[in-house]
Amino acid sequence: MNDYETVTLAQATSDVFKNGVLKKMTDAGSFTVSCSIGDMDFCRALCDLEASINLMPLSIFKKLRIGEAQPIKNDAPIC
């Protein structure tokens, strides 16, 4: 059984409903910027938009020559 009740909406909420539901846009993809490390340029580096970015592509790691890559176990989901 569904119970319904009447609620009073704030003006801002009411305006949203008057203008209709926003159209869902397609995914814009990853936000990338050019990045330079020393004399090396990477034209499609991920931009940190306050999210944690702790992964580096292996190809960039190898170009930087900063040591040997070590395998790790990563249980965190990558969305």
Residue, then its C-alpha position, 0 to 999 in steps of 0.5 A: m500500500n502506498d501512502y501519499e502526503t502533500v508537502t510544501l515546496a521551497q521556491a527554488t524547488s518549485d522553479v525546477f519543477k516549473n522549468g521541467v526536468l533537465k535533459k540528461m547529457t552524455d558523458a563528456g569523458s575524462f578531463t585532460v590537460s597538457c603536463s610537463i615533467g622535466d623536459m618531457d611533455f605529456c599531452r593528455a594528463l588527467c586533471d585532478l578535480e579534487a578526486s584522488i588520482n593515484l595511478m599513472p600509466l605504465s608508459i609514462f612511468k617508464k619514460l620517467r625512468i624513476g625505478e622499476a614498477q612493482p605490482i600491487k594488489n588494488d581492491a578499490p573499484i575503478c569507476 
